[in-house]
Structures are given as structure tokens and as C-alpha cells.
Amino acid sequence: MSNAITWNNQVKDYFTQMEVGCMRNIGLNLASYDDVKNNADSILNRVKRQPTESGFMPKGGKRWVDSQINNFEQWITDGCPEN
């Protein structure tokens, strides 16, 4: 399982410092493994939306590419491994 998608080898890098700062202001720390894991389904729902849709994430940013969305979804399916 050496190619497994984990928080430390991939997922944490999906969130820019701007996104981390913006979401921290509303109580979600995207730099925190536990916060992202506990909100993973909601985050996935938001990154799948189009920029013109309400609740789109990252707010004010560029939509994640399909490979990021697919990898994030796989990370959730795999149980959100940290390492």
C-alpha cells in the first residue's frame, strides 16, 4: 500500500495558506488533520461544486483539478489515513 493517499503525503498540500486562513476565521482549520478528517464529506461536497454555485470551495480560489478531487475522495474511502 505504498501508493496510498495519506494526509501527510498528499492531502494536506491541497489546501493553500489563503484557504487555511480564510476557513480558520470561521472555525475550520484546514491545516489540521483532525479538522479535515472530521469535515471530509462536507469539504468533498464543496470542492465538487462549480465556482458559480453557492458553497463552492475554495472560496475566491481556483477549483481543484479532477485528480485532486478524485484523490481526496479516495482518501475518504480509505478511511482518511494520516501516514
GINORKA-V183497 format. One line per field, one symbol per residue. ss: DSSP state (H for helix, E for strand, - for the rest). psi: psi as a letter, one per 30 degrees, with the letter a starting at -180 (. if undefined). burial: 1 if it has 9 or more other C-alpha atoms within 8 Angstrom, else 0. Layout:
BEGIN
ss->???
psi->???
burial->???
END
This chain:
BEGIN
ss->----------HHHH--HHHHHHHH--------HHHHHH-HHHHHHHHH-----------------HHHHHHHHHHHH------
psi->hfgkkleefeefffkleeeeeefefggjjffkeeeeefgeeeeeeeffllffkkgkkkkgakkkleeeeeeeeeeeegghke.
burial->00001110011100100011001100011110101110010011011010100001110000100001101111110001100
END
